[in-house]
Amino acid sequence: MPVTPGFFDFLVENRLHDSKAWFEEHRKEYQRLVLEPLRGLVTEMTPVMLELDPQLVVQPAVGKTISRIFRDTRFSRDKSAFREHLWISFSRAKAERFQPVPELWFDLAPDGYSYGCGWYCPGTQLMETLRRLVLEGDKTAKAAVRAAGAQQLFRMEGDRYKRPKYPDAPPDLRPWLDRKELYFCREGNDPEFLYAPDLGRRVAEELTVLAPVYKLFWKAQDTALAQTVRPATALAQW
């Protein structure tokens, strides 16, 4: 079942009520209008995603590839019970529950959609490892920088430091070095795209443009786990 306007109508109304009793009364609508389309998107995206990384978790289920509609309010000032946006996320199984790992995601909200590749809260160690790979001219990093520069679908995003960390680095490397976190994202609100019957396939195929970036993220992940990170100091020849 494709995504329809009813998908977003339900999310908005459910959030406005913000009532577990109302949700339970309308659970069948949630299953039909929201969950079934999300499961369909996961199934449609899975073949392309597995070509990109055979180790990805691809079960079309809540808690596996589909986000929960209930919010975790334990550590949040916002005590709303429900989300107004949901997402699909493909990643490898985490060794620890809160361990950040590279993800490929597709987020759906009433005001638009986004999809891309990155970490959720990567932390200092992972980002320092990524910078070191870029600075040392690692071949995986070089391929990622070239691929990112050659495409126009996705924007590099992430909060920047107030001052450049490596002001003498080449201009094409500076965006990779001056961010506290880093991810690539494409946003839109085109109904023709969103309600297309082959939406999952189209999103998955566009995400493959980021394959070299995804490989760099995993190299940084594995490197950070394998050794103690040393600060990046030397700039290799690019």
C-alpha positions, 0 to 999 in steps of 0.5 A: 500500500503506498503512502497516502494523505491519510498517513499524515492526517492520522499522525496529526490527529493522533498527536492533537489528541495525544491520548493512548485511549484514543490511539487504541480506539483507532489502532486499526486505522494506524495499522492500515494508514500508517504501518502498512505503507511503512512496511511496504516501503521497507520491503520495496527498499530492501533489495537495493539496501542489501546490495549496498550493505548485506549486513543491514537489518531489513525486517519490516517491523517496528523496533527493527526498521520502523520507528515507534509512534510512542515517544520516550519521554523519560529524559525530555521536557516534552511529555507528549505521548506520540510522534507526529513524524515517523521514519524508516532506518536501515542499520546493522544490529547494534552491539549496545542499545545506545551505540551510534552506528551509520544509518540510512533513513527515510523520514516522513512528516506532515510538513515534508520528508527527508532521507539520507545517511549519517550517524545519530549523535556520533560523539567526539571519538567517532568524529575525530576518527573521521577527521583523521581518515580524511586528513591522512588521505585514506583511500576510503575517505578520498572516494567519499569526498569525490563522490559527495562532491560529484553529486547534487542530490544530498547536502552535507549537514551538521553543526559547525564549530565556531572556529575552523579546526583545520584552517589550512586544509584544502577547501574541499576538505574543510566541510568534513573537518569543521563539523561537530557531527556530519550527515547527508540529507535530501529534503522535499515536500513534492506530493507527486514524488511522495505519493508515487507507487514506486516511492521506496525504490526511488528513495533507495536508488537515490541513497546508493549515491551515498555508498562511498560516504556510508563506507567511510562512516563504517571505516571510521566506526571500525577504526574508532572501536579498534584503537584509541583515537589520536588527534588528527595533526598531519595533512596528507597529500590529496 
